[in-house]
Amino acid sequence: MRFKLVIFFLAGLLANPIVARADDRLPERIDQLINAVGESNCEFVRNGKTYSAAESVSHITKKYDYYKNDIDSIDRFIELSASKSMISGKPYKILCQGAATELSSTWLSKKAVQIGVGE
């Protein structure tokens, strides 16, 4: 019985650094997604007003800095920092040339998978 407990304890110790390393990459993955927004040349619609990709990066980054302690995944980052106005509750939208208008949460989730940082 003791042997099983020791093995279980050691397995837990070995697993924790792996989890920590995966979590340590989250800020890097978020930065990659934010950079993809900046490189998109798409326009972002917030509360009925259209903003450039660069302006959107600034806005998303400010919201990310504010909610950073509540973000534990790419999905949570998108939800808190880049999907809707926390004041009006209106969803953000994205207009990319040659494509239909899309909710920013949908666009960002697809982009995260496309660039390899999604869940």
PyMOL commands that set and color helices and strands:
alter all, ss='L'
color gray80, all
select helices_A, chain A and resi 2-24+26-38+53-70+74-81+104-115
alter helices_A, ss='H'
color red, helices_A
select strands_A, chain A and resi 43-46+49-51+93-95+102-103
alter strands_A, ss='S'
color yellow, strands_A
deselect
rebuild
show_as cartoon
